[in-house]
Amino acid sequence: MQTLKLDLGARSYPIYIGGGLLGRAGLLAPHIRGKQVMVVSNVTVAPLYLDQTLAALKEFECHTLALPDGEQYKTLDTLNLIFDTLLRKRCDRHVTLIALGGGVIGDLTGFAAATYQRGVPYIQIPTTLLAQVDSSVGGKTGVNHPLGKNMIGAFYQPQCVIADTDTLSTLPERELGAGIAEVIKYGLICDREFFDWLEANLDQLLARNAGALACAIERSCRNKAGIVARDERESGVRALLNFGHTFGHAIETGLGYGEWLHGEAVAAGMCLAADLSRRLGWISDADLQRIVRLIARARLPVAAPATLSAERFMELMAVDKKVRTGKLRLVLLKAIGEAVLTGDFPADKLIETLHQSGIPAHAHA
C-alpha cells in the first residue's frame, strides 16, 4: 500500500492506494467519527463490493443505499434519494457517508455530505480508474443540470480516499479507457516525464498490469494532490485540471448525459484543445500527433461527434464555470507538460478547430 497526503491544513487527508484494501477495518475506522454509517453505492458496484465494505464496518450501525447506475442519474432527484434514506433511518449529524463506486457516486455522496444537516463527514472508496485518479481526490462534489454539467455543487473534502486497485479487475473495457483519459491528462498539463512513461507503458495499462496501474494511479494522485493543495477552490492553477473538459462537457451535455462516458468526452476534448494549441503556434504538429496517437492507442475518441454543430458546440461551451464576464477561457498547451488557462485566442481559430474535428457548420443536435 502507498499512502499520499493531500495537504490542506485542518482539512488534510490521506489517499491510500493498493490491492486488498476494501476489507481492512483498520483503514476505515479511524476516519469515522460517530457510530452511524451509510454506504452509498449503485446497482452495478454494490453486488460486487458492498459485502466486503460492510465486513470492515461491523462495529458501526450501518445503512446502505444502491442508486441507479449512470451519468444520467447524477441529478438533484437522485440526490434526494440519499436524503430520503438518511432521514428515514434517522441519521444524525455524526453520520459518516461512504461513497462506494465511480465518479457519479462520489460526486453525489460528497454533495449529500456537504449539505445534509449543513455538513457531515464522508469517505471516498472509488472503484473505477477515473474515480481513483481524479474525481475522488480534491473535494469537488455536485450534480448535473440539463443546461450544464457540474453546475450545482460544493467544494467539500473527504476524510480519506481508499483506492483499492483490485476493484479494477471487474471494470468494463470502456470504463478502463475512460480512466486512462484522465491519466493522460496529467502528463499533458504538468508532467512531461509521465507522458513519456505512458507512451512506453500504455499497453501494460490496457492489459491491467497491477504494477503499471498502481504506478499510474499514484503518479496521477500525486500530481492532483499537489495542484489542489496550492489552489483548493479553483481560483488559479487548479483550473488546469480541466484540460479538455470545456470541450468534453459540451459533448456530454449536447449528446445527453451518459451517451458518451466522461473520460471519452474528455479524450476528444483534449484532442480539440491540443489542435487549437497547435493552430496558435504553441505546440508543434509532431506534438499534436503524439497526443492524438496516444489517445487513439487507448481506444478513445480523438474527434467530437458530428451530430453537434459548431454553433451548438459554442453555445454549450459558453455555459462553463471558467467563463468570466461573458468571455470563454480554455485550458490550452504551451508544450506537452505545460498548460495555461487563457481567453486570449482568436474565435476563428476555435471555429477552425471545431471544423477540422469533423464538426459541420450546421447539424442536428
C-alpha positions as CSV (number, residue, x, y, z in Angstrom):
1,M,0.0,0.0,0.0
2,Q,1.1,3.5,-0.8
3,T,-0.1,6.5,1.2
4,L,-0.2,10.1,-0.1
5,K,-1.3,13.1,1.8
6,L,-3.4,16.0,0.4
7,D,-2.1,18.9,2.5
8,L,-4.9,21.3,3.2
9,G,-4.2,22.2,6.8
10,A,-7.1,21.2,9.0
11,R,-8.8,19.6,6.0
12,S,-5.8,17.4,5.1
13,Y,-6.4,13.7,4.5
14,P,-4.6,10.5,3.3
15,I,-5.0,8.8,0.0
16,Y,-4.4,5.0,0.3
17,I,-3.5,3.1,-2.9
18,G,-3.1,-0.6,-3.2
19,G,-4.7,-4.0,-3.5
20,G,-6.9,-5.7,-0.9
21,L,-7.8,-2.5,0.9
22,L,-11.6,-2.9,0.9
23,G,-11.9,-5.3,3.8
24,R,-9.3,-3.5,6.1
25,A,-11.2,-2.2,9.1
26,G,-8.0,-0.5,10.3
27,L,-8.1,1.9,7.3
28,L,-11.8,2.9,7.6
29,A,-12.4,3.0,11.4
30,P,-10.0,5.9,12.3
31,H,-11.8,8.1,9.8
32,I,-15.3,7.5,11.2
33,R,-16.3,9.9,13.9
34,G,-19.7,8.6,15.2
35,K,-21.5,5.2,15.3
36,Q,-23.7,5.7,12.2
37,V,-22.5,4.9,8.7
38,M,-24.3,5.0,5.4
39,V,-22.7,3.3,2.4
40,V,-23.9,4.8,-0.9
41,S,-23.3,2.7,-4.0
42,N,-25.0,1.8,-7.2
43,V,-26.8,-1.3,-8.6
44,T,-23.7,-2.4,-10.5
45,V,-21.0,-2.0,-7.8
46,A,-23.0,-3.0,-4.7
47,P,-23.3,-6.7,-5.7
48,L,-19.5,-6.8,-6.2
49,Y,-18.1,-4.9,-3.3
50,L,-20.7,-3.9,-0.7
51,D,-20.3,-7.1,1.4
52,Q,-16.5,-6.6,1.6
53,T,-17.0,-3.0,2.7
54,L,-19.6,-3.8,5.3
55,A,-17.3,-6.5,6.7
56,A,-14.9,-3.8,7.7
57,L,-17.7,-1.8,9.4
58,K,-19.0,-4.4,11.9
59,E,-18.6,-2.1,14.9
60,F,-20.8,0.5,13.4
61,E,-24.6,1.0,12.8
62,C,-24.6,0.6,9.0
63,H,-27.2,1.6,6.4
64,T,-26.9,1.1,2.7
65,L,-28.3,2.6,-0.5
66,A,-27.9,1.4,-4.1
67,L,-28.6,4.0,-6.6
68,P,-29.2,3.6,-10.4
69,D,-26.0,3.4,-12.4
70,G,-25.1,6.1,-15.0
71,E,-24.2,9.7,-15.6
72,Q,-27.8,10.4,-16.5
73,Y,-28.7,9.8,-12.8
74,K,-26.3,12.5,-11.5
75,T,-29.2,14.8,-10.7
76,L,-31.0,16.6,-7.9
77,D,-33.7,13.9,-8.0
78,T,-31.2,11.2,-7.3
79,L,-29.5,13.3,-4.6
80,N,-32.9,13.4,-2.8
81,L,-32.9,9.6,-2.6
82,I,-29.8,9.9,-0.4
83,F,-31.5,12.5,1.8
84,D,-34.7,10.4,1.9
85,T,-32.8,7.4,3.3
86,L,-30.7,9.5,5.8
87,L,-33.9,11.0,7.2
88,R,-35.9,7.7,7.2
89,K,-33.0,6.0,9.1
90,R,-32.9,9.0,11.5
91,C,-29.2,9.6,10.8
92,D,-27.8,12.5,12.9
93,R,-25.1,15.0,12.1
94,H,-22.4,12.5,13.3
95,V,-23.2,10.0,10.5
96,T,-20.4,9.2,8.1
97,L,-21.3,8.7,4.4
98,I,-19.2,6.3,2.4
99,A,-19.1,6.6,-1.4
100,L,-18.5,3.2,-2.9
101,G,-18.4,3.4,-6.7
102,G,-17.3,5.6,-9.6
103,G,-17.3,9.3,-10.1
104,V,-21.1,9.7,-10.2
105,I,-21.5,8.0,-6.8
106,G,-18.5,10.0,-5.4
107,D,-19.9,13.3,-6.6
108,L,-23.5,12.6,-5.4
109,T,-22.4,11.3,-2.0
110,G,-19.9,14.1,-1.4
111,F,-22.6,16.7,-2.2
112,A,-25.1,15.0,0.1
113,A,-22.4,15.0,2.8
114,A,-21.7,18.7,2.2
115,T,-25.4,19.6,2.6
116,Y,-27.0,17.1,5.0
117,Q,-27.5,18.9,8.3
118,R,-25.1,21.5,6.9
119,G,-22.3,19.1,6.6
120,V,-21.4,15.6,7.7
121,P,-18.1,13.6,7.1
122,Y,-17.7,11.3,4.2
123,I,-15.2,8.8,2.8
124,Q,-14.3,8.1,-0.8
125,I,-13.9,4.4,-1.9
126,P,-13.5,4.8,-5.7
127,T,-14.0,1.6,-7.8
128,T,-13.2,3.0,-11.3
129,L,-9.9,4.1,-12.6
130,L,-11.3,7.5,-13.4
131,A,-12.5,8.0,-9.9
132,Q,-9.3,6.7,-8.4
133,V,-7.0,9.1,-10.3
134,D,-9.3,12.1,-10.4
135,S,-12.8,12.6,-9.2
136,S,-12.4,11.1,-5.7
137,V,-9.4,13.4,-4.9
138,G,-9.8,17.2,-4.3
139,G,-13.3,17.6,-2.8
140,K,-15.3,18.6,-5.9
141,T,-18.9,17.4,-5.4
142,G,-22.1,18.1,-7.3
143,V,-24.8,17.2,-9.8
144,N,-25.5,17.9,-13.4
145,H,-28.2,20.2,-14.8
146,P,-29.8,19.8,-18.3
147,L,-28.2,23.1,-19.3
148,G,-24.7,22.4,-18.0
149,K,-22.5,19.7,-16.4
150,N,-21.5,20.0,-12.7
151,M,-23.0,23.5,-12.4
152,I,-24.6,22.7,-9.0
153,G,-22.2,21.6,-6.2
154,A,-19.8,22.4,-3.4
155,F,-16.1,22.1,-2.5
156,Y,-16.1,19.6,0.3
157,Q,-13.2,17.4,1.3
158,P,-13.5,13.7,2.3
159,Q,-11.9,12.2,5.5
160,C,-9.8,9.9,3.3
161,V,-9.7,8.2,-0.1
162,I,-9.2,4.4,-0.3
163,A,-8.3,3.3,-3.8
164,D,-8.3,-0.5,-3.9
165,T,-6.7,-1.4,-7.2
166,D,-8.3,-4.9,-7.0
167,T,-11.7,-3.3,-8.0
168,L,-10.3,-2.5,-11.4
169,S,-10.4,-6.2,-12.3
170,T,-14.2,-6.0,-12.8
171,L,-14.1,-2.7,-14.7
172,P,-15.5,-2.9,-18.2
173,E,-13.0,-2.1,-21.0
174,R,-14.8,1.1,-21.9
175,E,-14.6,2.4,-18.3
176,L,-10.9,1.5,-18.1
177,G,-10.3,3.6,-21.2
178,A,-12.3,6.5,-19.8
179,G,-10.0,6.4,-16.7
180,I,-6.8,6.3,-18.9
181,A,-8.0,9.6,-20.5
182,E,-7.7,11.3,-17.1
183,V,-4.3,9.7,-16.5
184,I,-3.1,11.1,-19.9
185,K,-4.3,14.5,-18.9
186,Y,-1.8,14.7,-16.0
187,G,1.1,14.1,-18.4
188,L,-0.1,16.8,-20.7
189,I,-0.8,19.5,-18.2
190,C,2.1,19.2,-15.8
191,D,4.3,16.1,-16.1
192,R,6.1,15.5,-19.4
193,E,8.1,12.6,-18.0
194,F,4.8,10.9,-17.1
195,F,3.6,11.4,-20.6
196,D,6.7,9.8,-21.9
197,W,6.2,6.9,-19.4
198,L,2.6,6.5,-20.7
199,E,3.8,6.2,-24.3
200,A,6.0,3.4,-23.2
201,N,3.6,1.6,-20.8
202,L,0.2,2.2,-22.2
203,D,-0.1,-1.5,-23.4
204,Q,0.6,-2.6,-19.8
205,L,-2.2,-0.3,-18.5
206,L,-4.7,-1.7,-21.1
207,A,-3.7,-5.2,-20.1
208,R,-4.4,-4.2,-16.4
209,N,-0.9,-5.0,-15.2
210,A,-1.1,-4.4,-11.5
211,G,2.2,-2.7,-11.2
212,A,1.6,-0.3,-14.1
213,L,-1.8,0.6,-12.8
214,A,-0.6,1.3,-9.3
215,C,2.2,3.5,-10.7
216,A,-0.2,5.4,-12.9
217,I,-2.7,5.9,-10.1
218,E,0.0,7.0,-7.6
219,R,1.6,9.5,-10.1
220,S,-1.8,10.9,-11.1
221,C,-3.0,11.3,-7.5
222,R,0.4,12.9,-6.6
223,N,0.0,15.4,-9.4
224,K,-3.6,16.3,-8.5
225,A,-2.9,16.5,-4.7
226,G,0.0,18.9,-5.4
227,I,-2.3,21.2,-7.5
228,V,-5.3,21.1,-5.1
229,A,-3.0,21.8,-2.2
230,R,-2.0,25.1,-3.9
231,D,-5.5,26.0,-5.0
232,E,-8.3,24.2,-3.3
233,R,-11.2,26.3,-4.7
234,E,-10.0,26.7,-8.3
235,S,-9.2,30.4,-8.2
236,G,-6.0,29.8,-10.2
237,V,-3.8,26.8,-11.0
238,R,-6.5,24.1,-10.3
239,A,-8.4,25.2,-13.4
240,L,-5.6,23.5,-15.4
241,L,-7.1,20.1,-14.3
242,N,-9.9,21.0,-16.6
243,F,-7.8,20.5,-19.7
244,G,-10.1,19.1,-22.4
245,H,-13.1,19.4,-20.1
246,T,-14.8,22.5,-21.6
247,F,-15.0,20.7,-24.9
248,G,-15.8,17.4,-23.2
249,H,-18.6,18.8,-21.0
250,A,-20.2,20.3,-24.2
251,I,-20.1,16.9,-25.8
252,E,-21.7,15.3,-22.7
253,T,-24.4,17.9,-22.4
254,G,-25.1,18.1,-26.1
255,L,-25.4,14.4,-26.7
256,G,-27.3,13.7,-23.4
257,Y,-25.6,12.6,-20.2
258,G,-24.5,9.0,-20.4
259,E,-24.3,8.7,-24.2
260,W,-20.5,9.1,-24.0
261,L,-18.6,8.4,-20.9
262,H,-17.0,11.4,-19.2
263,G,-13.5,10.2,-20.0
264,E,-14.4,9.6,-23.6
265,A,-15.7,13.1,-24.0
266,V,-12.6,14.5,-22.2
267,A,-10.3,12.5,-24.6
268,A,-11.9,14.1,-27.6
269,G,-11.8,17.4,-25.8
270,M,-8.1,17.1,-25.2
271,C,-7.5,16.4,-28.9
272,L,-9.5,19.6,-29.7
273,A,-7.6,21.6,-27.2
274,A,-4.3,20.3,-28.5
275,D,-5.4,21.1,-32.1
276,L,-6.2,24.7,-31.1
277,S,-2.9,25.0,-29.3
278,R,-1.1,23.9,-32.5
279,R,-3.1,26.5,-34.5
280,L,-1.9,29.2,-32.1
281,G,1.7,28.1,-32.7
282,W,2.2,26.9,-29.2
283,I,2.8,23.2,-29.9
284,S,4.2,21.6,-33.0
285,D,2.5,19.3,-35.5
286,A,4.7,16.5,-34.1
287,D,3.5,17.1,-30.6
288,L,-0.1,17.2,-31.7
289,Q,0.4,13.8,-33.5
290,R,2.0,12.3,-30.3
291,I,-1.0,13.4,-28.3
292,V,-3.6,12.1,-30.7
293,R,-1.7,8.9,-31.3
294,L,-1.6,8.1,-27.6
295,I,-5.2,8.8,-27.0
296,A,-6.2,6.7,-30.1
297,R,-4.0,3.8,-28.7
298,A,-6.1,4.0,-25.5
299,R,-9.1,3.2,-27.7
300,L,-10.6,6.6,-27.0
301,P,-12.3,9.1,-29.4
302,V,-10.0,11.7,-30.9
303,A,-12.7,13.8,-32.5
304,A,-16.0,15.2,-31.4
305,P,-19.3,13.7,-32.6
306,A,-20.5,15.1,-35.9
307,T,-24.1,15.3,-34.6
308,L,-23.2,18.6,-32.8
309,S,-23.0,21.7,-35.0
310,A,-20.1,24.1,-34.4
311,E,-22.8,26.7,-33.5
312,R,-24.3,24.4,-30.9
313,F,-20.9,23.5,-29.6
314,M,-20.1,27.2,-29.0
315,E,-23.4,27.6,-27.2
316,L,-22.7,24.7,-24.9
317,M,-19.1,25.8,-24.1
318,A,-20.5,29.3,-23.1
319,V,-22.1,27.6,-20.1
320,D,-18.9,26.8,-18.4
321,K,-17.5,27.6,-14.9
322,K,-14.4,29.2,-16.4
323,V,-16.4,31.8,-18.4
324,R,-15.6,35.3,-17.0
325,T,-17.7,38.3,-17.9
326,G,-19.0,36.5,-20.9
327,K,-15.6,35.6,-22.2
328,L,-14.8,31.9,-22.9
329,R,-11.5,30.7,-21.3
330,L,-9.9,27.4,-22.2
331,V,-7.0,25.3,-20.9
332,L,-4.5,25.0,-23.7
333,L,-1.0,23.7,-24.1
334,K,2.2,25.7,-24.4
335,A,4.0,22.4,-24.6
336,I,3.5,18.8,-23.6
337,G,3.6,19.0,-19.8
338,E,2.8,22.8,-19.6
339,A,-0.8,24.0,-19.7
340,V,-2.2,27.5,-19.3
341,L,-5.7,28.9,-18.8
342,T,-6.4,31.6,-21.3
343,G,-9.1,33.6,-23.1
344,D,-6.5,35.0,-25.5
345,F,-7.2,33.2,-28.7
346,P,-9.0,34.3,-31.9
347,A,-12.5,33.0,-32.3
348,D,-11.8,32.0,-35.9
349,K,-9.1,29.6,-34.7
350,L,-11.5,27.9,-32.4
351,I,-14.0,27.5,-35.2
352,E,-11.3,26.1,-37.4
353,T,-10.5,23.5,-34.7
354,L,-14.2,22.5,-34.5
355,H,-14.5,22.1,-38.2
356,Q,-11.2,20.2,-38.5
357,S,-12.5,17.8,-36.0
358,G,-15.3,16.9,-38.4
359,I,-17.9,19.0,-36.8
360,P,-20.1,20.5,-39.6
361,A,-21.1,24.2,-39.6
362,H,-24.8,23.0,-39.2
363,A,-26.0,19.7,-37.9
364,H,-28.9,18.4,-35.9
365,A,-28.1,18.1,-32.3
